[in-house]
């Protein structure tokens, strides 16, 4: 789980958009139970079928939700960043999930013990409704990812992945090797190399030593398939207050 627990006053709860969307009184009620932790690259937030002790609210890191096959192969089914949380099964009644969650881009986040979040979830209508709306948006992302991986080119999938990652980061740079991207998308590394080369040739990105710098976001949006817009529209529709806070 998260390593060093840091002093809470050094991090604003509003860095996570779900926490920012809560009424101030409720945020203050939750504050004593929230821990601010560093989430390093590759950290396993939870494993398939394993016990989940915490719910995580990322602030400037990205967590990939992966489905792992029996032979060890995996594919990303969703990404979570400052707009959301990791661990929906804990308040949806499932307790465990067949997916695993791994930190894709290192950073920080808040965590709260499962029992404590369940208590707030049961007692607060505002939190209850917000987390259910977020869950619906996350399910839309999972569904659209499955459609995209089946019907669209690796170029389009890479554009979608980059745009979703940028939406969850404060910078225009994503730290990720082509091999890891290939594992996330469930495609061959050669396919990602070719797709990244096309985007670089078009001066949309710069790629070097595991770092992707997006030079032209608008250009990516023009190349991406419809799946990105479907996911973004659903998040905007279901979480308008949280997303509005991010623009403030």
GIBEL-V285638 format. One record per residue. N is the residue number from 0. PHI is phi in whole degrees, -180 to 180 (999 if undefined). Layout:
((N	PHI) (N	PHI))
This chain:
((0	999) (1	-61) (2	-83) (3	-66) (4	-91) (5	-99) (6	-67) (7	-60) (8	-59) (9	-79) (10	-134) (11	-80) (12	-62) (13	-73) (14	-65) (15	-98) (16	-70) (17	-69) (18	-65) (19	-65) (20	-80) (21	-77) (22	-58) (23	-56) (24	-61) (25	-71) (26	-59) (27	-69) (28	-65) (29	-81) (30	-50) (31	-63) (32	-99) (33	-96) (34	-112) (35	-96) (36	-131) (37	-85) (38	-120) (39	-73) (40	-56) (41	87) (42	-61) (43	-86) (44	-75) (45	-158) (46	-108) (47	-57) (48	76) (49	-85) (50	-71) (51	-109) (52	-90) (53	-132) (54	-108) (55	-110) (56	-116) (57	-62) (58	-113) (59	-136) (60	-116) (61	-126) (62	-115) (63	-96) (64	-96) (65	-121) (66	-103) (67	-109) (68	-84) (69	-61) (70	-86) (71	96) (72	-67) (73	-142) (74	-147) (75	-75) (76	-112) (77	-172) (78	-123) (79	-128) (80	-137) (81	-67) (82	-82) (83	-147) (84	-146) (85	-118) (86	122) (87	-63) (88	-63) (89	-69) (90	-107) (91	-92) (92	98) (93	-88) (94	69) (95	-128) (96	-147) (97	-76) (98	-91) (99	-125) (100	-123) (101	-133) (102	-69) (103	-95) (104	-135) (105	-63) (106	170) (107	-122) (108	-167) (109	-102) (110	-131) (111	-139) (112	-62) (113	-55) (114	-62) (115	-70) (116	-65) (117	-59) (118	-63) (119	-66) (120	-61) (121	-75) (122	-95) (123	-111) (124	-64) (125	-62) (126	-66) (127	-56) (128	-68) (129	-64) (130	-70) (131	-69) (132	-65) (133	-62) (134	-61) (135	-63) (136	-64) (137	-66) (138	-62) (139	-61) (140	-61) (141	-62) (142	-63) (143	-69) (144	-63) (145	-63) (146	-65) (147	-63) (148	-64) (149	-88) (150	-116) (151	-116) (152	-70) (153	-61) (154	-57) (155	-68) (156	-63) (157	-66) (158	-61) (159	-60) (160	-63) (161	-65) (162	-66) (163	-64) (164	-66) (165	-61) (166	-63) (167	-108) (168	-125) (169	-91) (170	-117) (171	-102) (172	-120) (173	-119) (174	-92) (175	-166) (176	-78) (177	-63) (178	-64) (179	-68) (180	-61) (181	-59) (182	-65) (183	-63) (184	-83) (185	73) (186	-127) (187	-72) (188	-60) (189	-59) (190	-67) (191	-68) (192	-59) (193	-66) (194	-65) (195	-64) (196	-63) (197	-65) (198	-67) (199	-70) (200	-63) (201	-83) (202	63) (203	-91) (204	-139) (205	-119) (206	-126) (207	-158) (208	49) (209	79) (210	-121) (211	-112) (212	-106) (213	-83) (214	-91) (215	-139) (216	-63) (217	-60) (218	-63) (219	-64) (220	-65) (221	-75) (222	-92) (223	-69) (224	-75) (225	-66) (226	-62) (227	-63) (228	-64) (229	-62) (230	-66) (231	-63) (232	-63) (233	-69) (234	-64) (235	-63) (236	-72) (237	-87) (238	-127) (239	-61) (240	-67) (241	-63) (242	-69) (243	-65) (244	-63) (245	-68) (246	-88) (247	-72))
